[in-house]
Amino acid sequence: MKKYFLLTLYLLSISSITHAENFVQGNVQEMLDKSKLERICIDFKLLKSALDLYRLDHYKYPTTEEGLKMLVQTDKVTKEPLDPWSTPYQYKNNSMDISLSSLGADKKTGGNGLYADITLDSCIAE
């Protein structure tokens, strides 16, 4: 009888540890995902400042074709910025205003949640 009790206690302990591990792992992954989104917004604010400095020097923003590489060439940033998934940020200048975006974790246009496109405007709205 004692053997079965110890075996049951052992199995319950393993089950509890497994559940706790899954809970912690889920929370850690959620925090990592949130930090990636926060990093993008910080990058966008820094890039917007660099673009504004470029505009002060050149009386215009870089064209869409010139892109963010122009910030590197004019020493406004040290290297072309990449999002947390190692994809270059998207930059567009439609002559009325500029836009910055990241394609998200799936590296494709559209998506939901972590796979959604993140824009400068969505960061400012937060």
C-alpha positions in Angstrom: 0.0 0.0 0.0 2.8 2.4 0.9 4.4 1.7 -2.6 1.2 2.8 -4.4 0.9 5.9 -2.2 4.5 6.9 -3.0 4.0 6.2 -6.7 0.8 8.3 -6.7 2.6 11.1 -4.8 5.5 10.9 -7.3 3.2 11.1 -10.3 1.3 14.1 -8.8 4.6 15.9 -8.2 5.7 15.4 -11.8 2.3 16.6 -13.0 2.5 19.7 -10.8 6.0 20.5 -12.0 4.9 20.1 -15.7 1.9 22.4 -15.2 4.1 25.0 -13.4 6.7 24.8 -16.2 4.1 25.3 -18.9 2.6 28.3 -17.0 6.0 30.0 -16.6 7.0 29.2 -20.2 3.8 30.7 -21.5 4.3 33.9 -19.4 7.9 34.3 -20.4 7.0 33.9 -24.1 4.2 36.5 -23.7 6.6 38.9 -22.1 9.2 38.4 -24.9 6.5 39.0 -27.6 5.4 42.2 -25.8 9.0 43.4 -25.5 9.5 43.0 -29.3 6.4 45.2 -30.0 7.7 47.8 -27.5 11.1 47.7 -29.2 9.5 48.5 -32.5 7.8 51.5 -31.2 11.0 52.8 -29.6 12.8 52.2 -32.9 10.1 54.1 -34.8 10.4 57.1 -32.5 14.2 57.1 -32.9 13.9 56.8 -36.7 11.3 59.6 -36.8 13.8 61.8 -34.9 16.6 60.9 -37.4 14.2 61.5 -40.3 13.3 64.9 -38.9 17.0 65.8 -38.5 17.6 64.7 -42.1 14.7 67.0 -43.2 16.2 69.9 -41.3 19.5 69.4 -43.2 18.0 68.7 -46.6 14.6 70.5 -46.5 12.9 67.2 -47.3 12.5 63.6 -46.2 14.3 60.9 -48.1 12.3 59.6 -51.0 10.7 56.1 -50.8 13.4 54.9 -53.2 16.2 56.4 -51.1 14.7 54.8 -48.0 16.2 54.5 -44.6 19.6 53.8 -46.1 19.9 57.5 -46.7 20.0 58.0 -42.9 23.0 55.7 -42.8 24.7 57.5 -45.7 24.2 60.9 -44.0 25.3 59.6 -40.6 21.9 60.1 -38.9 22.0 56.4 -37.9 25.0 54.0 -37.7 23.4 51.0 -39.6 20.1 50.2 -41.4 17.7 49.4 -38.7 16.1 45.9 -38.5 13.0 44.8 -36.7 13.2 42.1 -34.0 12.7 39.4 -36.7 15.8 40.8 -38.6 13.7 42.3 -41.4 14.3 45.9 -42.6 11.7 48.4 -41.5 9.4 49.6 -44.3 9.6 53.3 -45.2 7.4 55.3 -47.5 7.3 59.0 -48.4 4.2 60.0 -50.3 5.3 63.7 -50.3 2.5 64.6 -47.9 3.8 62.5 -45.0 6.0 59.6 -44.2 5.2 56.2 -42.8 7.2 53.5 -41.0 6.1 50.0 -40.5 7.2 46.4 -39.6 5.7 43.4 -41.3 5.6 41.6 -37.9 6.7 38.1 -37.0 5.5 36.5 -40.2 7.3 39.0 -42.4 4.2 39.3 -44.6 1.7 42.1 -45.2 -1.4 41.8 -43.0 -1.9 39.4 -40.2 -3.2 39.4 -36.6 -1.6 39.7 -33.2 2.2 39.2 -33.3 1.9 38.6 -37.1 0.2 42.0 -37.7 1.9 44.9 -39.4 3.0 47.5 -36.8 3.0 51.1 -37.9 4.4 54.4 -36.6 0.8 55.6 -36.3 -0.2 52.6 -34.1 2.8 53.3 -31.8 1.9 56.9 -31.4 -1.8 56.0 -30.7 -0.7 53.9 -27.7 
